[in-house]
Every structure is written in C-alpha cells, then in structure tokens.
Amino acid sequence: MQIAIELPDDIGQQVLQQPNAEEFVRIAIEKQLLELKDQSTPIPPKTRSLIGLLKKSNLNKADYLKHLEEKYL
C-alpha cells in the first residue's frame, strides 16, 4: 500500500538523508502505532517499568525469539 504524506521541508530532508528512507519511515510509523496502542491498554506499574527498561536497550523481537528458543528447546 502506498500513502502520500506532507512533511515540513526540514523533516523531509532529514528523512531523505537516511540510507533507506522507506524502511526508516515504516519503522517510525510502526513505533508510533505501538505507542498509541500501549496508551489505550492499561498496563500495571511493574510491567510498565520493565517496558521502559527494554526501550532503552538494543534488543529486538528476533533477540527475544532466540532467547525463548534457547530457554525452551
């Protein structure tokens, strides 16, 4: 699916300077959608603090899946 969006010139230039602008925009939109989803679902305080810790790490879904595979297989 293609979507056309208008960006201010300075932001558009920053996006276009990325090595893979299309992937950069896709990831940015995914993150925003996840944050919106997270705001609509109440999360217990302890879980929220753990999520905050993981956001600052370099871990991704592939790392988590590898961890699960090593733990349970």
C-alpha positions, 0 to 999 in steps of 0.5 A: 500500500502506498500513502502520500504524506506532507512533511515540513521541508526540514523533516523531509530532508532529514528523512531523505538523508537516511540510507533507506528512507522507506524502511526508516519511515515504516519503522517510525510509523510502526513505533508510533502505532505501538505507542498509541496502542500501549496508551489505550491498554492499561498496563500495571506499574511493574510491567510498565517499568520493565517496558521502559527498561527494554526501550532503552536497550538494543534488543529486538523481537528476533533477540527475544525469539532466540532467547525463548528458543534457547530457554525452551528447546 
